[in-house]
Amino acid sequence: MCIRDSLTDETENLEREQKGLEAKHQGLEAKFENLKKTQSDLIREREELLADSEAVRSHQQKEEEDFIALNRAATALAKDIHNIKVELEIITTSNEEKEGELQLAKEGRGTVLFEANNLAQRNSELENEIRDLEHQKAEACLLYTSP
């Protein structure tokens, strides 16, 4: 009986060991499934990060292009401002020269200008009188033609 008891004990030990191994196997399978899920989550997260990274890169490129465009516009504006300053200096110099010439002309032709102004004023007065007379004439015509 010793052999039989020994075999029975051995069988029971093996069965317990098998059950323990099966339990370990199930635990490992559960861990494996959790790892697969974690791996899937990590892959999805990585793809999202790559998409975000690409969006950031695209945005940075757009900002760089905008900066370059603004820099070109600023350079063109600076050139335009410089050109305007040069033109203004030329015009200022020309005006100063013309003012000097005008001053000389005024000094030499002061009387002529004074008389021309007087004549222009008298001409304006006469034009006003003509308008008044034409208005009076129109009123007289209306009075004459009305019954």
ABEGO torsion letter per residue (X at the ends): XAAAAAAAAAAAAAAAAAAAAAAAAAAAAAAAAAAAAAAAAAAAAAAAAAAAAAAAAAAAAAAAAAAAAAAAAAAAAAAAAAAAAAAAAAAAAAAAAAAAAAAAAAAAAAAAAAAAAAAAAAAAAAAAAAAAAAAAAAAAAAAAABX
